[in-house]
Amino acid sequence: MPSFTSYSQLYRGAVETLIQAGVVNARHEVLWILEDALGITRLQLHANPDAPVDAEVCQRAFTLFRRRALHEPLQYILGTQDFWGLDFLVQPGVLIPRPETEMLVEEAIGILGADVRPVILDVGTGSGCLAISLAVNLPEAMIIASDRSVSALHLAKVNAIRHGVGQRILWVAGDLLSHLLSRSLAGKVTAIIANLPYISHAEWEHLSPDVKDFEPRLALDGGPDGLDVYRRLLDEAPGLVSSKGFILMEVGIDQADLLCREPSLTDAFKVVKVRPDSQGIPRVVCVQRRLV
């Protein structure tokens, strides 16, 4: 481990380490890691650049820098990620919340905000960011969060407790929807919120190492064209969704149109909205149950 005697030396050495590793935002990330490792603000770092660095602190900081130099996501290193104005714990094995997924929360609030007591199912909850954000913003909602990863459910429960909604969410372990029919939910779900795996096999080969080598493939790989899991969801959904209920789904590049033409969707649902993200990519598909 390099030996540094001051904050400024530590900062410069860390920046050089991350730049050589190809980390794009090296200077900003070094500051974030130093704040976490040293427990002081960047203002203090700039105001006291020649302040001495304890050897133990230096070792702890460079352990984190080495992890980032190997392209481990910064969120895993720091242990948190902001989503919808809330701070979520994240850890390896659980997908890191993305900014574009906040669109699902916004659309759900817009659609369900006037409902007296909506029943919302967050399928594939991961860190719990969707279920918890909706619980915070829709206090009358009944929310169910499911995931096939037991470790993800455990982390989601911890996040829910942190944000004061731990008792308002029903946590269920299982794959997609079929296991929920036994819970007397048939025809009672107002909305399904789904950020499911949608990375195609072709896209997988070109993912950055930050994602490909560290985030769980189970939460990313959507099959040859990225829509395998969504096809299964749409096959199972009619048994749960209410007569005028909704499904809100996040998809990837060039997938919205394909999804909207899926037979399992068009047979039971009608498309009510396709919303693009900030880059113009059709990102959220909102569908509603067809009246029988």
Residue, then its C-alpha position, 0 to 999 in steps of 0.5 A: m500500500p502506498s504511504f501518504t502523510s496528508y489528505s492532499q497526497l492521499y487524494r492525488g494518489a487515489v485519483e491516479t490509481l482510479i484514472q489508470a484503472g479507467v474510472v471515468n469520474a475518478r476525482h469525484e469518486v475519490l472524494w466520495i470514498l474519502e468522505d466515507a473512509l475518513g468520515i469528514t466532508r470534502l469541504q474539510l478535505h479542501a480546507n485542511p489539505d496538509a492535515p496528517v492521515d492516520a495510517e489505519v485510515c489510509q489503509r482503509a481508504f486504499t482498500l476501498f480504492r483497490r476495489r473501485a480500481l477493479h471496477e466494483p460499483l461505487q454503490y457496493i463500496l459505499g453501501t448505499q444508493d439514492f432513489w426517489g429522495l430516499d437512501f437505500l442500502v445496497q450490497p453485492g447480489v442485489l441490483i443497484p437502483r437506477p435513476e430511470t426506474e424512478m419513472l415507475v414510481e412517478e407513473a404509479i403515483g399518478i395512476l393510483g394516487a386517487d385510489v382509496r386503497p390500491v393493492i400494489l404488487d412489486v414483483g422482483t423487488g430487489s433492494g425494495c426501492l419501488a415498494i418502499s418509495l410507493a409505501v412512503n408516498l401512498p400511505e393508504a396502499m396495501i403493498i406486496a413485494s416479492d422476489r425469488s432471492v431470499s438475500a434480496l428480500h432480507l435487504a429490502k426488509v432492512n431498507a423498509i424498516r429504515h424508512g418507517v414502512g416495514q410493517r406496511i409491506l407484505w414480503v413474499a419469496g417466490d418467482l413471479l406471480s403464480h405462487l401468489l394466487s394461493r394468497s387470495l389475491a386473484g383479481k384483487v391487484t390494482a397494479i403490478i410494478a415490474n422492473l424485471p431482467y431485460i438485458s438481451h444476450a447480445e447486450w450482455e456481451h457489451l456491458s461495462p465490467d462494473v455491471k457484468d462482473f459484479e451485479p447479479r445476472l439473475a436480475l439482469d438477463g432477460g433471455p435472447d431478446g430481453l423479454d423472456v421474463y416479461r412474457r412469463l409475467l404477462d402469461e400469469a398476470p390475468g389471474l391476479v390483476s383486477s378488472k381495471g388494473f394496471i401493469l407498469m413495466e420498465v424495458g430497455i432499448d428497442q423493447a417497448d414496441l416489441l412488448c406492446r405487440e406481444p400476444s399475451l399482452t394484447d389478448a388481456f391488456k391494452v397499452v395506455k402509455v409508453r413513456p420515454d426516459s431523459q434520453g428519449i428511449p421508450r422506457v416505461v410501458c403502462v398497460q390496463r386490463r381489458l374489460v371481459 
